[in-house]
Amino acid sequence: MWSFTASLAGFLFGFDTVVISGANLPIKELWHTSPWFHGTFIMSMALWGTVLGSLLGGIPSQRLGRKKTLIWIGALYFISALGSGLAPDPYTFSFFRFVGGLGVGASTVAGPMYISEISTPKNRGKLVALYQFNLVLGILIAFFSNYLLKGFDGNNDWRWMMGVEGIPAAIYFVSVFFIPNSPRWLVTEKQDKDRARQVLEKMGVDNVEEDLQRIEDAESIQEKQEGRIFIKYRKPLLLAFLIAFFNQLSGINFVLYYAPEILEIAGLATKESLFNSIAIGGINLIFTFVGISLIDRIGRRQLLIIGSIGYISSLLMIAFSFYADLGAGVLLVSIMAFIASHAIGQGAVIWVFIAEIFPNHVRAYGTSWGTGTHWVFAALITLLGPVIIAVFKENPWPIFVIFAVLMMFQLLFALFIMPETKGVSLEDIQKKLGI
């Protein structure tokens, strides 16, 4: 239950990420924004907040604890939703989107990290992947919400689309007060073995004292050298960078953010494109569930290999659909195949893997590095999205060929560099990585 509650931060992350897709064109028409202004202030401002939130999220997670950080995240989501829906101008809108982005970024640090620390090696993969499941559920609900609210209040439809996020944000904010602190944080930062013991007992750990000793032993081995993190922990830092880099260079956020616009280029009307975005969200949810069910069975590395092959095939299908003008139907199927590949591979793996590969006392900062990398590239791609679409508006096939080539490099990463962390305790993973 604790894992599920914490993973609701992922639901709000997913909802917040794509809800803007329904407001994209109405805002462009209302405030007459140029491509560069629209990309910088309307579409990517949340992502720049996310970059900052992810880079700084490790600080409160380490000092205040994972639980208190998750509470503040809920508050940021709520403020952002109401402010964005009521914004009188593009600058105010951008400010509140930035606030929401801070919440998203911090949640990608604190959420998976918290869940990884209250899980056992046997079920850690699927429990952390609950964050991703809720993320894609949030995406689906956002697409569905946008569709239902289209035509609800005329020119103000987009305000309802943005503001309705306040409801799940309020529910999450209240719920997270009732989860315990991470036992590993209690031991390493508070030296509170008694409270940590209580949490481990409630987790159903077979041998509580043995687990406590393992946490303490791992901490005693590691000297607290956060200032030397880039030297001492260069291997996990490189692994986190690469998996985050490839996640965004797949084009996943480009497709999710601009799905209605991409489908309109292929000949679908606005209402149809919004409806088909729901189908995209549904595929994402189904295959994320498949990824979750497999991650503790076949492992993180194998899922990434499968996903990489799917990425390459589907991206080339999308490119050919545009190049040969095969029509909106073929394009939609190709995009769904791409989304399925992401869900079963990167989508299921990234947050689990990043949360696993750092030692307890630097996990918050290491996770910030990995998620920060992810969001820097997400922001850059989203910033350039309107400009890129404008350049290739007649036929955007080269965009997807480039993404496919980059995914060939991800396949090589998964085959020859990425280690397997399935079924290994967090403390033993650091031994496996030689840190």
Secondary structure, 3 states (H helix, E strand, C coil): CHHHHHHHHHHHHHHHHHHHHHHHHHHHHHHCCCHHHHHHHHHCHHHHHHHHHHHHCHHHHHHCCHHHHHHHHHHHHHHHHHHHHHCCCHHHHHHHHHHHHHHHHHHHHHHHHHHHHCCCCCCHHHHHHHHHHHHHHHHHHHHHHHHHHCCCCHHHHHHHHHHCCHHHHHHHHHHHHHCCCCHHHHHHCCCCHHHHHHHHHHHCCCCHHHHHHHHHHHHHHCCCCHHHHHHHCHHHHHHHHHHHHHHHCCCHHHHHHHHHHHHHHCCCCHHHHHHHHHHHHHHHHHHHHHHHHHHCCCCHHHHHHHHHHHHHHHHHHHHHHHHCCCCHHHHHHHHHHHHHHHHHCHHHHHHHHHHHCCCHHHHHHHHHHHHHHHHHHHHHHHHHHHHHHHHCCCCCHHHHHHHHHHHHHHHHHHHHCCCCCCCCCHHHHHHHCCC
